[in-house]
Amino acid sequence: MPSPTIADFQQLIRDMYLEKDIARGVDGTFMWLMEEVGELASALREGSHEELKGEFADVLAWLTTIANVKGVDLTEAVHEKYGTGCPGCGQLVCHCDDAEKP
């Protein structure tokens, strides 16, 4: 099975959940994302590799859900922000000072 692209994954989440996600709205969906980020934080501290994979997937899914509700094309957003390199220094391998957020 080929790996899904960002666009494939966004469409999959849209097909599975868009009606529910629109009904829940951005605020409710954001709260679910934050819950999943908390679960990821716990898994990073003491979870197995399998638990980490599941939590990363959940965070990605909820983030994608919010993008769908707000009409943001994630492929376009990622390309525009990171397609030519680091948004801070413009290099493909970041050379920003470690104290700065790139």
C-alpha positions as CSV (number, residue, x, y, z in Angstrom):
1,M,0.0,0.0,0.0
2,P,1.5,3.4,-1.0
3,S,2.0,6.0,1.7
4,P,-0.6,8.7,1.8
5,T,0.3,12.2,0.9
6,I,-0.7,15.1,3.1
7,A,-3.6,15.7,0.6
8,D,-4.6,12.0,0.7
9,F,-4.7,12.1,4.5
10,Q,-6.6,15.4,4.6
11,Q,-9.2,14.0,2.2
12,L,-9.5,10.8,4.2
13,I,-10.2,12.7,7.4
14,R,-12.6,15.0,5.5
15,D,-14.5,12.0,4.1
16,M,-14.7,10.2,7.5
17,Y,-15.6,13.1,9.8
18,L,-16.4,16.4,8.1
19,E,-20.1,16.5,8.9
20,K,-19.4,15.8,12.6
21,D,-16.5,18.2,12.7
22,I,-18.5,21.1,11.3
23,A,-21.3,20.4,13.8
24,R,-18.7,20.4,16.6
25,G,-17.1,23.6,15.4
26,V,-13.5,24.8,15.8
27,D,-13.7,25.4,19.5
28,G,-14.8,21.9,20.4
29,T,-12.4,20.4,17.9
30,F,-9.5,22.4,19.3
31,M,-10.3,21.0,22.7
32,W,-10.0,17.5,21.4
33,L,-6.7,18.4,19.8
34,M,-5.4,19.7,23.1
35,E,-6.5,16.5,24.8
36,E,-4.6,14.5,22.3
37,V,-1.5,16.7,22.7
38,G,-1.7,15.9,26.4
39,E,-1.9,12.2,25.7
40,L,1.1,12.6,23.4
41,A,3.0,14.3,26.1
42,S,2.3,11.4,28.5
43,A,3.4,8.9,25.8
44,L,6.6,10.8,25.2
45,R,7.5,10.5,28.9
46,E,6.5,6.9,29.5
47,G,4.8,5.3,26.5
48,S,5.9,2.5,24.3
49,H,6.8,3.0,20.6
50,E,3.4,1.7,19.6
51,E,1.6,4.2,22.0
52,L,3.7,7.0,20.6
53,K,2.8,6.1,17.0
54,G,-0.9,6.1,18.0
55,E,-0.7,9.5,19.7
56,F,1.2,11.1,16.9
57,A,-1.5,9.9,14.5
58,D,-4.3,11.2,16.7
59,V,-2.7,14.7,17.0
60,L,-2.2,14.8,13.2
61,A,-5.8,13.7,12.6
62,W,-7.2,16.4,15.0
63,L,-5.0,19.1,13.5
64,T,-6.1,18.0,10.0
65,T,-9.7,18.1,11.2
66,I,-9.4,21.8,12.2
67,A,-7.8,22.6,8.9
68,N,-10.8,21.0,7.1
69,V,-13.3,22.9,9.2
70,K,-11.5,26.2,8.5
71,G,-11.0,25.4,4.8
72,V,-7.2,25.3,4.9
73,D,-5.4,23.1,2.4
74,L,-2.5,21.6,4.4
75,T,-0.4,20.7,1.3
76,E,-0.6,24.4,0.2
77,A,0.1,25.7,3.7
78,V,3.1,23.4,4.2
79,H,4.5,24.2,0.8
80,E,4.1,28.0,1.2
81,K,5.7,28.0,4.7
82,Y,8.5,25.3,4.3
83,G,8.7,24.5,0.6
84,T,11.9,26.6,0.1
85,G,13.6,26.0,3.4
86,C,13.5,27.2,7.0
87,P,11.1,30.2,7.3
88,G,13.6,31.9,9.6
89,C,16.9,31.7,7.6
90,G,15.7,30.4,4.2
91,Q,18.1,27.5,4.2
92,L,17.2,23.8,3.6
93,V,19.3,23.0,6.7
94,C,18.4,25.5,9.3
95,H,21.1,27.9,10.4
96,C,19.0,29.9,12.8
97,D,20.5,30.6,16.2
98,D,19.4,27.9,18.7
99,A,17.8,30.6,20.9
100,E,15.5,31.6,18.1
101,K,12.4,29.9,16.9
102,P,13.0,29.2,13.2
